[in-house]
Amino acid sequence: MLIQCTKKLLNELKIKPSPANEERTLFSWHANLLTVARRKTLVLMNDSNRYVIILHGLKAKDFKKLDELISRAICEAFRAENIKEDVIKSFLSQSKEITFTTTKDRSTVARLNKACDHTYFYERELTQESLYQTTVSKRASRLIVGDGKNDYIRPNEGLYSDLEEWLEGSIFNSDAVVLHVTLELENHHVWRKIVVPKNITFPDLHEVLQTTFGWQDSHLHEFHIYASKPFDHAKLSREERRKPLVNLVCSKEAFGYDYGIPMKMETEEKLTDYLPAEMTYTYDFGDDWKHHIVVEEMIDDYDVNYPVCLAGEGDAPPEDVGGEPGYDEFLAAIADRMNPDYEHMRSWGIRQGYEEFSIEMVNRRLKNV
């Protein structure tokens, strides 16, 4: 595998660049070293498809084993894309020897600089828990980029196409799960049925739920996981069943509150480790939007790596509407043109992202989650 480094990265590595050997572009990357949020950050961009992989928080000792870290980063990024383990193994087997050399040409460096710009754009989403920034890598690789002569591509789709052409077959894991998600409201029936890859992380599941219900990700959230296995659930008393087995949170500040429930950061947690769990997802602790999640079906022949909304009903409330009572007042105002608040509430709702449920629009957005 060829890693074509900027001068800044080569200086950090303290190595003399090796002569560049001919390498298939799928196994060739350009790399730059940035300082983002006062931490050293490595940005890798694939020469063939422009897929971006980011390592954040590198220490001096890490540069002595950067070849190992790059291989691990590729592995983690591909897993986050729900790519099969045997495909990842085959890719890395072709990349055992890593050669560090100089950048190729100005055009490719310009493309690398664009990938660096995307990394800065997602600076707030970089975490300190791990070097491997799979979430930001996925986001940066879903942004449309120019490919010359007025052509445009999404790097993630280019990666899939390259791997499928190389291996002449399907590259994605086929295991998925169908979830029935109900927004718990007294006076409205709002639900969605979605299928997601079984090994989806909880941060990604959060994003799926945000997209599916039209939320704007403006507030904190958490998951409560109940009995993880049917036979465990059957043995629990009615009171025990209502007590969550674990609380997955999105902020370390949550650990300052003790509710007598084991608490974990959601960052590295995966849905598959808790199946067939029953869950609740709470978004916005002010309006307190609770979503009840039930596993309906396991699928073993899923042929894509993104979520799909299969069905749904009802419009989700707008952000910051004031809970269900505020939602009722909002609906009453926009339903009556004679209401003095009609125009104001209608325009406010649009600004808050309120819209009628459209399964076609939801699935268009989910494809790039």
DRENDO-1510 file (C-alpha; in Angstrom, 1 decimal, always signed):
<recs>
REC; n; res; u; v; w
REC; 1; MET; +0.0; +0.0; +0.0 .
REC; 2; LEU; +1.3; +3.4; -0.9 .
REC; 3; ILE; +0.9; +6.4; +1.5 .
REC; 4; GLN; +1.9; +9.6; -0.4 .
REC; 5; CYS; +2.7; +12.1; +2.3 .
REC; 6; THR; +2.8; +15.9; +2.5 .
REC; 7; LYS; +6.1; +17.5; +3.5 .
REC; 8; LYS; +4.6; +18.3; +7.0 .
REC; 9; LEU; +3.8; +14.6; +7.6 .
REC; 10; LEU; +7.2; +13.3; +6.3 .
REC; 11; ASN; +8.9; +15.7; +8.7 .
REC; 12; GLU; +6.8; +14.4; +11.6 .
REC; 13; LEU; +7.6; +10.8; +10.6 .
REC; 14; LYS; +11.4; +11.7; +10.5 .
REC; 15; ILE; +11.9; +9.4; +7.5 .
REC; 16; LYS; +13.3; +9.7; +4.1 .
REC; 17; PRO; +10.6; +9.0; +1.5 .
REC; 18; SER; +10.9; +5.8; -0.4 .
REC; 19; PRO; +10.8; +5.6; -4.2 .
REC; 20; ALA; +7.2; +5.5; -5.4 .
REC; 21; ASN; +6.3; +2.1; -6.8 .
REC; 22; GLU; +3.4; +1.6; -9.2 .
REC; 23; GLU; +0.4; +0.7; -7.1 .
REC; 24; ARG; -3.2; +0.2; -8.1 .
REC; 25; THR; -5.0; +3.4; -7.1 .
REC; 26; LEU; -7.4; +1.5; -4.8 .
REC; 27; PHE; -4.4; +0.7; -2.6 .
REC; 28; SER; -2.9; +4.1; -2.9 .
REC; 29; TRP; -3.6; +7.0; -0.5 .
REC; 30; HIS; -2.6; +10.6; +0.0 .
REC; 31; ALA; -2.1; +11.8; +3.6 .
REC; 32; ASN; -1.7; +15.1; +5.4 .
REC; 33; LEU; -1.1; +16.1; +9.0 .
REC; 34; LEU; -3.3; +18.8; +10.5 .
REC; 35; THR; -3.8; +20.3; +13.9 .
REC; 36; VAL; -7.5; +20.2; +14.8 .
REC; 37; ALA; -8.8; +21.2; +18.2 .
REC; 38; ARG; -5.1; +21.4; +19.3 .
REC; 39; ARG; -4.6; +17.7; +18.5 .
REC; 40; LYS; -2.5; +16.1; +15.7 .
REC; 41; THR; -4.9; +14.7; +13.1 .
REC; 42; LEU; -4.0; +12.5; +10.1 .
REC; 43; VAL; -6.2; +12.7; +7.0 .
REC; 44; LEU; -6.0; +9.9; +4.5 .
REC; 45; MET; -7.7; +10.2; +1.1 .
REC; 46; ASN; -8.0; +7.2; -1.3 .
REC; 47; ASP; -6.5; +8.0; -4.7 .
REC; 48; SER; -9.2; +6.0; -6.6 .
REC; 49; ASN; -12.4; +7.1; -4.9 .
REC; 50; ARG; -11.5; +9.9; -2.5 .
REC; 51; TYR; -12.8; +8.1; +0.5 .
REC; 52; VAL; -11.6; +9.9; +3.7 .
REC; 53; ILE; -10.2; +8.2; +6.8 .
REC; 54; ILE; -9.3; +10.3; +9.9 .
REC; 55; LEU; -7.1; +9.6; +12.9 .
REC; 56; HIS; -7.3; +12.2; +15.6 .
REC; 57; GLY; -5.2; +12.7; +18.7 .
REC; 58; LEU; -1.9; +11.2; +17.6 .
REC; 59; LYS; +1.0; +11.3; +20.0 .
REC; 60; ALA; +4.7; +11.2; +19.2 .
REC; 61; LYS; +4.9; +7.5; +19.9 .
REC; 62; ASP; +2.1; +6.8; +17.4 .
REC; 63; PHE; +4.2; +8.0; +14.5 .
REC; 64; LYS; +6.7; +5.3; +15.1 .
REC; 65; LYS; +4.0; +2.7; +14.3 .
REC; 66; LEU; +1.9; +4.7; +11.9 .
REC; 67; ASP; +1.8; +1.9; +9.4 .
REC; 68; GLU; +0.0; -0.3; +11.9 .
REC; 69; LEU; -2.4; +2.5; +12.9 .
REC; 70; ILE; -3.3; +3.2; +9.2 .
REC; 71; SER; -4.1; -0.5; +8.7 .
REC; 72; ARG; -6.3; -0.5; +11.8 .
REC; 73; ALA; -8.0; +2.7; +10.7 .
REC; 74; ILE; -8.9; +1.3; +7.3 .
REC; 75; CYS; -10.2; -1.8; +9.1 .
REC; 76; GLU; -12.4; +0.2; +11.5 .
REC; 77; ALA; -13.7; +2.5; +8.7 .
REC; 78; PHE; -14.7; -0.5; +6.5 .
REC; 79; ARG; -16.4; -2.1; +9.4 .
REC; 80; ALA; -18.3; +1.1; +10.1 .
REC; 81; GLU; -19.4; +0.9; +6.5 .
REC; 82; ASN; -20.8; -2.6; +7.2 .
REC; 83; ILE; -18.3; -4.2; +4.8 .
REC; 84; LYS; -17.8; -8.0; +5.2 .
REC; 85; GLU; -14.9; -9.1; +7.3 .
REC; 86; ASP; -13.5; -11.3; +4.5 .
REC; 87; VAL; -13.5; -8.3; +2.2 .
REC; 88; ILE; -11.6; -6.3; +4.8 .
REC; 89; LYS; -9.2; -9.2; +5.2 .
REC; 90; SER; -8.6; -9.4; +1.5 .
REC; 91; PHE; -8.0; -5.7; +1.2 .
REC; 92; LEU; -5.5; -5.6; +4.0 .
REC; 93; SER; -3.7; -8.7; +2.7 .
REC; 94; GLN; -3.0; -6.7; -0.4 .
REC; 95; SER; -1.6; -3.9; +1.8 .
REC; 96; LYS; +0.8; -5.7; +4.1 .
REC; 97; GLU; +3.7; -3.6; +3.1 .
REC; 98; ILE; +3.2; +0.1; +3.5 .
REC; 99; THR; +5.5; +2.5; +1.6 .
REC; 100; PHE; +5.7; +6.2; +2.6 .
REC; 101; THR; +6.6; +8.4; -0.2 .
REC; 102; THR; +6.0; +12.0; -1.5 .
REC; 103; THR; +2.8; +13.4; -3.0 .
REC; 104; LYS; +2.1; +12.7; -6.7 .
REC; 105; ASP; +0.8; +15.9; -8.3 .
REC; 106; ARG; -0.9; +19.2; -7.7 .
REC; 107; SER; -4.3; +18.0; -8.7 .
REC; 108; THR; -4.3; +15.1; -6.2 .
REC; 109; VAL; -3.0; +17.4; -3.4 .
REC; 110; ALA; -5.8; +19.9; -4.2 .
REC; 111; ARG; -8.3; +17.0; -3.7 .
REC; 112; LEU; -6.5; +16.1; -0.4 .
REC; 113; ASN; -6.8; +19.7; +0.7 .
REC; 114; LYS; -10.6; +19.5; +0.1 .
REC; 115; ALA; -10.7; +16.4; +2.3 .
REC; 116; CYS; -8.8; +18.4; +5.0 .
REC; 117; ASP; -11.4; +21.2; +4.7 .
REC; 118; HIS; -14.1; +18.6; +5.4 .
REC; 119; THR; -12.3; +17.4; +8.4 .
REC; 120; TYR; -12.2; +21.0; +9.9 .
REC; 121; PHE; -15.9; +21.2; +9.0 .
REC; 122; TYR; -16.7; +18.3; +11.3 .
REC; 123; GLU; -14.3; +19.4; +14.1 .
REC; 124; ARG; -16.9; +19.4; +16.8 .
REC; 125; GLU; -17.7; +15.8; +16.1 .
REC; 126; LEU; -14.2; +14.5; +16.6 .
REC; 127; THR; -13.9; +12.5; +19.8 .
REC; 128; GLN; -11.1; +11.9; +22.3 .
REC; 129; GLU; -12.2; +8.3; +23.1 .
REC; 130; SER; -10.4; +6.8; +20.1 .
REC; 131; LEU; -7.8; +7.6; +17.4 .
REC; 132; TYR; -10.2; +6.1; +14.8 .
REC; 133; GLN; -12.8; +8.7; +13.9 .
REC; 134; THR; -15.2; +6.4; +11.9 .
REC; 135; THR; -18.2; +8.7; +12.3 .
REC; 136; VAL; -16.5; +11.8; +10.9 .
REC; 137; SER; -14.8; +9.6; +8.2 .
REC; 138; LYS; -18.2; +8.4; +7.1 .
REC; 139; ARG; -19.7; +11.9; +7.1 .
REC; 140; ALA; -16.8; +13.4; +5.2 .
REC; 141; SER; -16.9; +10.6; +2.6 .
REC; 142; ARG; -20.6; +11.3; +1.9 .
REC; 143; LEU; -20.1; +14.9; +0.8 .
REC; 144; ILE; -20.4; +15.4; -2.9 .
REC; 145; VAL; -17.0; +16.3; -4.5 .
REC; 146; GLY; -16.0; +17.4; -8.0 .
REC; 147; ASP; -14.4; +14.8; -10.2 .
REC; 148; GLY; -13.4; +16.9; -13.1 .
REC; 149; LYS; -15.3; +18.0; -16.3 .
REC; 150; ASN; -18.4; +18.9; -14.3 .
REC; 151; ASP; -18.7; +15.4; -12.8 .
REC; 152; TYR; -19.5; +14.8; -9.2 .
REC; 153; ILE; -19.2; +11.8; -6.9 .
REC; 154; ARG; -19.8; +10.7; -3.4 .
REC; 155; PRO; -16.5; +9.0; -2.2 .
REC; 156; ASN; -18.3; +6.3; -0.2 .
REC; 157; GLU; -20.2; +5.2; -3.3 .
REC; 158; GLY; -16.9; +5.2; -5.2 .
REC; 159; LEU; -15.4; +3.0; -2.6 .
REC; 160; TYR; -18.2; +0.5; -2.8 .
REC; 161; SER; -18.0; +0.4; -6.6 .
REC; 162; ASP; -14.2; -0.1; -6.5 .
REC; 163; LEU; -14.4; -3.0; -4.0 .
REC; 164; GLU; -17.2; -4.7; -5.9 .
REC; 165; GLU; -15.3; -4.4; -9.2 .
REC; 166; TRP; -12.1; -5.7; -7.6 .
REC; 167; LEU; -13.8; -8.7; -5.9 .
REC; 168; GLU; -16.5; -9.2; -8.5 .
REC; 169; GLY; -19.2; -9.7; -5.9 .
REC; 170; SER; -21.2; -8.3; -2.9 .
REC; 171; ILE; -19.2; -6.6; -0.3 .
REC; 172; PHE; -21.7; -5.9; +2.5 .
REC; 173; ASN; -22.7; -7.9; +5.5 .
REC; 174; SER; -26.2; -9.3; +5.0 .
REC; 175; ASP; -27.5; -9.3; +8.6 .
REC; 176; ALA; -30.0; -6.6; +9.5 .
REC; 177; VAL; -32.9; -6.0; +11.9 .
REC; 178; VAL; -36.3; -4.5; +11.5 .
REC; 179; LEU; -37.2; -2.1; +14.3 .
REC; 180; HIS; -40.7; -0.7; +15.1 .
REC; 181; VAL; -40.3; +2.7; +16.6 .
REC; 182; THR; -43.2; +4.5; +18.2 .
REC; 183; LEU; -43.1; +8.1; +19.4 .
REC; 184; GLU; -44.9; +8.0; +22.8 .
REC; 185; LEU; -47.7; +10.5; +22.5 .
REC; 186; GLU; -51.2; +10.5; +24.1 .
REC; 187; ASN; -53.2; +12.2; +21.4 .
REC; 188; HIS; -51.2; +11.3; +18.2 .
REC; 189; HIS; -50.2; +8.1; +16.4 .
REC; 190; VAL; -46.6; +8.5; +15.2 .
REC; 191; TRP; -44.5; +5.5; +14.3 .
REC; 192; ARG; -41.9; +4.3; +11.8 .
REC; 193; LYS; -40.7; +0.8; +10.8 .
REC; 194; ILE; -37.1; +0.8; +9.8 .
REC; 195; VAL; -34.5; -1.8; +8.8 .
REC; 196; VAL; -30.9; -1.2; +9.9 .
REC; 197; PRO; -27.7; -3.2; +9.6 .
REC; 198; LYS; -27.4; -5.4; +12.7 .
REC; 199; ASN; -24.0; -4.1; +13.7 .
REC; 200; ILE; -24.9; -0.4; +13.6 .
REC; 201; THR; -23.5; +1.6; +16.4 .
REC; 202; PHE; -25.8; +3.5; +18.8 .
REC; 203; PRO; -24.5; +6.9; +17.6 .
REC; 204; ASP; -25.4; +5.9; +14.1 .
REC; 205; LEU; -28.8; +4.6; +15.3 .
REC; 206; HIS; -29.3; +7.9; +16.9 .
REC; 207; GLU; -28.7; +9.6; +13.6 .
REC; 208; VAL; -31.1; +7.2; +11.8 .
REC; 209; LEU; -33.8; +8.0; +14.3 .
REC; 210; GLN; -33.2; +11.8; +14.0 .
REC; 211; THR; -33.5; +11.5; +10.2 .
REC; 212; THR; -36.5; +9.2; +10.3 .
REC; 213; PHE; -38.6; +11.4; +12.6 .
REC; 214; GLY; -37.3; +14.7; +11.2 .
REC; 215; TRP; -35.5; +15.9; +14.3 .
REC; 216; GLN; -32.6; +18.4; +14.0 .
REC; 217; ASP; -30.1; +16.9; +16.5 .
REC; 218; SER; -30.2; +20.1; +18.6 .
REC; 219; HIS; -30.4; +18.4; +22.0 .
REC; 220; LEU; -29.0; +15.6; +24.1 .
REC; 221; HIS; -30.3; +12.0; +23.9 .
REC; 222; GLU; -30.0; +8.6; +25.6 .
REC; 223; PHE; -31.0; +5.0; +25.1 .
REC; 224; HIS; -32.4; +2.7; +27.8 .
REC; 225; ILE; -31.9; -1.0; +27.2 .
REC; 226; TYR; -34.2; -3.5; +28.8 .
REC; 227; ALA; -34.0; -7.3; +28.9 .
REC; 228; SER; -31.4; -8.4; +26.4 .
REC; 229; LYS; -32.8; -11.9; +25.8 .
REC; 230; PRO; -36.3; -13.3; +25.8 .
REC; 231; PHE; -35.7; -15.9; +28.4 .
REC; 232; ASP; -34.2; -13.3; +30.8 .
REC; 233; HIS; -37.2; -11.1; +30.3 .
REC; 234; ALA; -39.5; -14.0; +31.1 .
REC; 235; LYS; -37.8; -14.6; +34.4 .
REC; 236; LEU; -38.0; -10.9; +35.5 .
REC; 237; SER; -40.9; -9.6; +37.7 .
REC; 238; ARG; -43.2; -7.0; +36.3 .
REC; 239; GLU; -41.4; -4.3; +38.4 .
REC; 240; GLU; -38.0; -5.5; +37.3 .
REC; 241; ARG; -39.0; -5.4; +33.6 .
REC; 242; ARG; -39.6; -1.7; +33.9 .
REC; 243; LYS; -36.1; -1.1; +35.2 .
REC; 244; PRO; -33.5; -0.7; +32.4 .
REC; 245; LEU; -30.5; -3.0; +32.4 .
REC; 246; VAL; -28.2; -0.2; +31.0 .
REC; 247; ASN; -28.4; +3.4; +30.1 .
REC; 248; LEU; -26.4; +4.5; +27.0 .
REC; 249; VAL; -25.6; +8.2; +27.1 .
REC; 250; CYS; -24.1; +10.7; +24.6 .
REC; 251; SER; -22.4; +13.0; +27.1 .
REC; 252; LYS; -19.9; +12.4; +30.0 .
REC; 253; GLU; -21.9; +14.9; +32.0 .
REC; 254; ALA; -24.6; +12.2; +32.5 .
REC; 255; PHE; -22.2; +10.3; +34.8 .
REC; 256; GLY; -22.7; +13.0; +37.4 .
REC; 257; TYR; -26.3; +11.7; +38.0 .
REC; 258; ASP; -26.9; +8.4; +39.7 .
REC; 259; TYR; -30.2; +6.8; +38.9 .
REC; 260; GLY; -29.2; +3.3; +40.1 .
REC; 261; ILE; -28.8; +2.1; +36.5 .
REC; 262; PRO; -25.5; +1.0; +34.9 .
REC; 263; MET; -24.4; +3.7; +32.6 .
REC; 264; LYS; -22.1; +3.6; +29.5 .
REC; 265; MET; -21.1; +6.0; +26.8 .
REC; 266; GLU; -22.8; +5.0; +23.6 .
REC; 267; THR; -19.7; +5.7; +21.4 .
REC; 268; GLU; -18.5; +2.2; +20.8 .
REC; 269; GLU; -21.6; +0.3; +21.6 .
REC; 270; LYS; -23.3; -1.7; +18.9 .
REC; 271; LEU; -26.9; -2.8; +18.5 .
REC; 272; THR; -26.0; -6.4; +17.8 .
REC; 273; ASP; -24.5; -6.7; +21.3 .
REC; 274; TYR; -27.9; -6.1; +22.9 .
REC; 275; LEU; -30.3; -7.9; +20.5 .
REC; 276; PRO; -33.1; -8.8; +20.8 .
REC; 277; ALA; -33.4; -5.9; +23.2 .
REC; 278; GLU; -36.4; -3.7; +23.9 .
REC; 279; MET; -35.3; -0.1; +24.1 .
REC; 280; THR; -36.4; +3.4; +24.6 .
REC; 281; TYR; -34.7; +6.4; +22.9 .
REC; 282; THR; -35.2; +9.8; +24.6 .
REC; 283; TYR; -34.4; +13.0; +22.7 .
REC; 284; ASP; -34.5; +16.5; +24.2 .
REC; 285; PHE; -34.8; +16.2; +27.9 .
REC; 286; GLY; -36.9; +19.4; +28.0 .
REC; 287; ASP; -39.7; +18.3; +25.6 .
REC; 288; ASP; -38.9; +14.7; +26.6 .
REC; 289; TRP; -39.6; +12.9; +23.3 .
REC; 290; LYS; -39.6; +9.2; +24.2 .
REC; 291; HIS; -39.5; +6.6; +21.4 .
REC; 292; HIS; -40.3; +2.9; +22.2 .
REC; 293; ILE; -38.2; +0.5; +20.1 .
REC; 294; VAL; -39.2; -3.1; +19.5 .
REC; 295; VAL; -37.3; -5.7; +17.4 .
REC; 296; GLU; -39.8; -7.1; +14.9 .
REC; 297; GLU; -37.7; -9.3; +12.6 .
REC; 298; MET; -34.1; -10.4; +11.9 .
REC; 299; ILE; -33.0; -10.4; +8.2 .
REC; 300; ASP; -30.1; -12.4; +6.8 .
REC; 301; ASP; -30.2; -11.3; +3.2 .
REC; 302; TYR; -30.0; -7.5; +3.4 .
REC; 303; ASP; -28.0; -6.3; +0.4 .
REC; 304; VAL; -27.2; -2.6; +1.2 .
REC; 305; ASN; -25.3; -1.0; +4.0 .
REC; 306; TYR; -27.7; +1.9; +4.8 .
REC; 307; PRO; -31.0; +2.1; +6.7 .
REC; 308; VAL; -34.4; +2.0; +5.0 .
REC; 309; CYS; -37.8; +3.1; +6.2 .
REC; 310; LEU; -40.3; +0.5; +5.3 .
REC; 311; ALA; -43.5; +2.2; +6.6 .
REC; 312; GLY; -44.7; +4.9; +8.9 .
REC; 313; GLU; -47.6; +7.1; +10.0 .
REC; 314; GLY; -48.0; +10.5; +11.5 .
REC; 315; ASP; -46.0; +13.7; +11.5 .
REC; 316; ALA; -43.4; +14.2; +14.3 .
REC; 317; PRO; -43.5; +17.4; +16.3 .
REC; 318; PRO; -41.2; +20.3; +15.5 .
REC; 319; GLU; -38.2; +21.1; +17.7 .
REC; 320; ASP; -38.7; +23.1; +20.9 .
REC; 321; VAL; -42.5; +23.1; +20.6 .
REC; 322; GLY; -43.0; +22.5; +24.3 .
REC; 323; GLY; -43.8; +18.8; +24.5 .
REC; 324; GLU; -47.1; +17.3; +23.5 .
REC; 325; PRO; -49.2; +20.2; +25.0 .
REC; 326; GLY; -47.2; +22.7; +22.9 .
REC; 327; TYR; -47.6; +20.4; +19.8 .
REC; 328; ASP; -51.3; +20.4; +20.3 .
REC; 329; GLU; -51.4; +24.2; +20.4 .
REC; 330; PHE; -49.1; +24.4; +17.4 .
REC; 331; LEU; -51.4; +22.1; +15.3 .
REC; 332; ALA; -54.5; +24.1; +16.3 .
REC; 333; ALA; -52.8; +27.3; +15.2 .
REC; 334; ILE; -51.7; +26.1; +11.8 .
REC; 335; ALA; -55.0; +24.4; +11.1 .
REC; 336; ASP; -57.0; +27.6; +11.4 .
REC; 337; ARG; -56.2; +30.5; +9.0 .
REC; 338; MET; -58.3; +32.8; +11.2 .
REC; 339; ASN; -56.1; +32.1; +14.2 .
REC; 340; PRO; -54.1; +35.2; +15.0 .
REC; 341; ASP; -51.0; +33.1; +15.4 .
REC; 342; TYR; -51.5; +31.2; +12.1 .
REC; 343; GLU; -48.8; +32.9; +10.0 .
REC; 344; HIS; -46.3; +33.2; +12.8 .
REC; 345; MET; -46.6; +29.5; +13.8 .
REC; 346; ARG; -46.6; +28.3; +10.2 .
REC; 347; SER; -43.3; +30.1; +9.4 .
REC; 348; TRP; -41.9; +29.1; +12.8 .
REC; 349; GLY; -42.7; +25.5; +12.1 .
REC; 350; ILE; -40.9; +25.6; +8.7 .
REC; 351; ARG; -37.8; +27.1; +10.4 .
REC; 352; GLN; -37.9; +24.2; +12.9 .
REC; 353; GLY; -38.0; +21.6; +10.1 .
REC; 354; TYR; -41.6; +20.6; +10.6 .
REC; 355; GLU; -43.0; +18.8; +7.6 .
REC; 356; GLU; -45.5; +16.1; +6.6 .
REC; 357; PHE; -44.1; +12.5; +6.8 .
REC; 358; SER; -42.9; +11.4; +3.4 .
REC; 359; ILE; -41.3; +7.9; +3.2 .
REC; 360; GLU; -39.7; +8.8; -0.1 .
REC; 361; MET; -37.9; +11.9; +1.4 .
REC; 362; VAL; -36.9; +10.0; +4.5 .
REC; 363; ASN; -35.3; +7.2; +2.5 .
REC; 364; ARG; -33.5; +9.7; +0.3 .
REC; 365; ARG; -31.9; +11.2; +3.4 .
REC; 366; LEU; -31.3; +7.8; +5.1 .
REC; 367; LYS; -29.2; +6.7; +2.1 .
REC; 368; ASN; -26.5; +9.2; +3.2 .
REC; 369; VAL; -26.7; +8.6; +6.9 .
</recs>
